[in-house]
Amino acid sequence: MYNEEKTGVLMVSRAMAILNYLSGKDKAVGISEIAKDMGLPKATVFRILNSLEEWDAVECEADTVWDAF
């Protein structure tokens, strides 16, 4: 149970970091750029962005770049 909680906290932390990153950008950015700048795997960034999109916290523009609201 502890490992699941720790993993959940890590994912929330990463999601908040991605939101913070996007809010500091003046244009939408792609997954590769986010992953490179944040030192995260592209698959992780993709999963987090999709979850954030479900909560209407970010939007995917032109199916390739992401922006925070």
NUTITOR-297348 format. One record per residue (C-alpha): x, y, z. Coordinates in steps of 0.001 Angstrom, whole numbers, plus 500000, padded with zeros to 6 digits. Layout:
REM NUTITOR-297348
XYZ ...
//
This chain:
REM NUTITOR-297348
500000500000500000 502799502456500843 504382502081497395 501055502813495697 500638505969497778 504209507038497042 503666506479493314 500439508481493446 502148511381495166 504956511302492604 502472511429489724 500609514358491295 503928516138491778 504872515543488151 501449516693486941 501757519920488927 505288520440487592 504038520018484016 501217522504484635 503710524958486080 506017524417483102 503218524985480584 501902528059482366 505342529638482019 505367529209478253 503975531862475923 503147529270473271 502003525678473162 504771523064473209 505119519450472108 505548516367474243 509175515898473175 510111519406474279 508316519014477616 509957515650478250 513430516943477351 513151520117479429 511753518288482456 513919515171482212 510930512825481992 510165509973479591 507867510988476719 505435508200477640 505094509595481161 504493513114479874 501926511786477395 499987509922480111 500010512887482466 498915515319479743 496041513045478771 494907512886482396 495189516663482745 493201517088479529 490378514982480986 490249517487483880 490266520429481431 493558521679482859 495377521566479511 494407521351475881 495992519729472889 496217522096469939 496473520748466406 496959517231467831 500645517910468481 501197520731470982 499911521346474493 498936524431476437 497668525090479963 494545527121480634 
//
